[in-house]
Structures are given as C-alpha cells and as structure tokens.
C-alpha cells in the first residue's frame, strides 16, 4: 500500500481547478489510456482472472441499474425539476428507441460472463474474445495524483477496484470520456481545453494497445451519452447546466454514431 501524500488530490479536482497544463493533460491522458488498454489485453490473455471476477455479480447488476435502469425514467420524470426548464420532452418514438437501447445495453452488462467451459481451437479463441476484464469504475474522481517537491505530477494511482468484473470495453471508455466532457461543459474557462486534450490523448493511448472496432466505438458513444443523462442530474452543477448536459447525452444515445477515434473526440467536443 502506498501513501499518496498529504497534498494529493483527484484528477477531477486537479483539472477542474485549472491547475493542469495542456502538456500534463496530454501526458496523463495518454498514460492512463495506455494502462487501461494493457489491462484489457491482460484480461483477454488471462481468462482465469475473468472467471474469478465473474463472481462479482453485484457489480454487474448495480452498474446496469445505475446507468441503463435509470435512463428512460430520468428523461421522462416530470417531477425532476432540472429537466422541466426547458422541458425535456420525449416523443413516443424516442421513448421506444431509448427503451430498446437501455434494455439491450443493460442486459449486455448483466449477462457478460468470464466463465470458461470450452477448450481448444476455434471455440477457445471465440470465448477469449468475449472475456473482457474492466476496472469497472473508471473516472477522474478515482484517479489520485501524487506530486513531487516542484508540485509536478509524479504518479497517478487508480483507486476503488470493487467494481472490477468481466465487462464491455467500450462502456469503460465511455464512462471516463463522459466525465471529461462534463468538465469541459461545466468548467470551460478553467479546463475546457485541457479536458479535451486529455480525452483525445486517452483515446490515443488506448488505441496504441487495443484497436477498437466499430462495435466498441458504438458502445462508447452510447455509454457516454447515458452517463451524461443519468449522473449529471445528481452532481449539483446548476439547473441550466444539468438540463443542457442531459439533453446532449440523450442526443448521443439516440444517434448511436460510429466513427474513428479522432472523429469521436471532435464530434463530442463540438456539441
């Protein structure tokens, strides 16, 4: 166990307070992306680890409910004041589409398994492709920074691994990127540019280890939008900002756009 020091702080706090330079943001983003990519590869190469963490069923169920179990009810809640000014109205067609997305994504989170029961050849390769170990709660608030005597970031520690489990890789990326987008939206003067640069570097670092396919990008975008809807309403940044972020999140979920790493970052930042 390591001591981060009395002056340590979370990455979210560091960025939000405007202390993070562009250079540092790019370095942290790339190194975190690289680490997460190597973690995902390690999980695929060690199916016994995925099988062990598959026992963490509570993490699957809780994560599924926090995001997709609350997606439609959050947007369609007439008693939620922050979504009434202006009102976030959903057509019946939009409700049906979001319901389908929430049901499919929530089921995918709950049902993914790390259990290996097939041995040999093609079938083993197929099973290993489905074994995807995720940290489970990857966001800037769970990254703690240690500083050197010159007040420069010396080390980054990733905390709170109790949600570690077999999971969906794109969703892991979407959660981290969603938090960076929220930092851009709610603190544009302090960290709008640094958060954008960190997100781009994070995706670049990750792509250096894992080559995302179109399905991973799709999962990432849908989860990013879902995160903005379900968690922004609880983070106390003001009614107008919460309303706008929730509407933006709904747009991301509903569009289900798929594009390359650079276009993902560009499209999100341009919203």
KAURBEL-V961989 format. One record per residue. N is the residue number from 1. RES is the residue in one letter. SS is DSSP state (@ for helix, = for strand, . for the rest). Layout:
((N RES SS) (N RES SS))
//
This chain:
((1 X .) (2 X .) (3 X .) (4 X .) (5 X .) (6 X .) (7 X .) (8 X .) (9 X =) (10 X =) (11 X @) (12 X @) (13 X @) (14 X @) (15 X @) (16 X @) (17 X .) (18 X .) (19 X .) (20 X .) (21 X .) (22 X @) (23 X @) (24 X @) (25 X @) (26 X @) (27 X @) (28 X @) (29 X @) (30 X @) (31 X @) (32 X @) (33 X @) (34 X @) (35 X @) (36 X @) (37 X @) (38 X @) (39 X @) (40 X @) (41 X @) (42 X @) (43 X @) (44 X @) (45 X @) (46 X .) (47 X @) (48 X @) (49 X @) (50 X @) (51 X @) (52 X @) (53 X @) (54 X .) (55 X .) (56 X .) (57 X @) (58 X @) (59 X @) (60 X @) (61 X @) (62 X @) (63 X @) (64 X @) (65 X @) (66 X @) (67 X @) (68 X @) (69 X @) (70 X .) (71 X @) (72 X @) (73 X @) (74 X @) (75 X @) (76 X .) (77 X .) (78 X .) (79 X .) (80 X .) (81 X @) (82 X @) (83 X @) (84 X =) (85 X .) (86 X .) (87 X =) (88 X .) (89 X .) (90 X .) (91 X .) (92 X @) (93 X @) (94 X @) (95 X @) (96 X @) (97 X @) (98 X @) (99 X @) (100 X @) (101 X @) (102 X @) (103 X @) (104 X @) (105 X @) (106 X @) (107 X @) (108 X @) (109 X @) (110 X @) (111 X @) (112 X .) (113 X .) (114 X .) (115 X .) (116 X .) (117 X .) (118 X .) (119 X .) (120 X .) (121 X @) (122 X @) (123 X @) (124 X @) (125 X @) (126 X @) (127 X @) (128 X @) (129 X @) (130 X @) (131 X .) (132 X .) (133 X =) (134 X =) (135 X .) (136 X .) (137 X .) (138 X .) (139 X .) (140 X @) (141 X @) (142 X @) (143 X =) (144 X =) (145 X =) (146 X =) (147 X =) (148 X .) (149 X .) (150 X .) (151 X .) (152 X .) (153 X =) (154 X =) (155 X =) (156 X =) (157 X =) (158 X =) (159 X .) (160 X .) (161 X .) (162 X .) (163 X .) (164 X .) (165 X =) (166 X =) (167 X .) (168 X .) (169 X @) (170 X @) (171 X @) (172 X @) (173 X @) (174 X @) (175 X @) (176 X @) (177 X @) (178 X @) (179 X @) (180 X @) (181 X @) (182 X @) (183 X @) (184 X @) (185 X @) (186 X @) (187 X .) (188 X @) (189 X @) (190 X @) (191 X @) (192 X @) (193 X @) (194 X @) (195 X @) (196 X @) (197 X @) (198 X @) (199 X @) (200 X @) (201 X @) (202 X @) (203 X @) (204 X @) (205 X @) (206 X @) (207 X @) (208 X .) (209 X .) (210 X .) (211 X .) (212 X .) (213 X .) (214 X @) (215 X @) (216 X @) (217 X @) (218 X @) (219 X @) (220 X @) (221 X @) (222 X @) (223 X @) (224 X @) (225 X @) (226 X @) (227 X @) (228 X @) (229 X @) (230 X @) (231 X @) (232 X @) (233 X .) (234 X .) (235 X .) (236 X .) (237 X .) (238 X .) (239 X @) (240 X @) (241 X @) (242 X @) (243 X @) (244 X @) (245 X @) (246 X @) (247 X @) (248 X @) (249 X @) (250 X @) (251 X @) (252 X @) (253 X @) (254 X @) (255 X @) (256 X .) (257 X .) (258 X .) (259 X .) (260 X .) (261 X @) (262 X @) (263 X @) (264 X @) (265 X @) (266 X @) (267 X @) (268 X @) (269 X @) (270 X @) (271 X .))
//
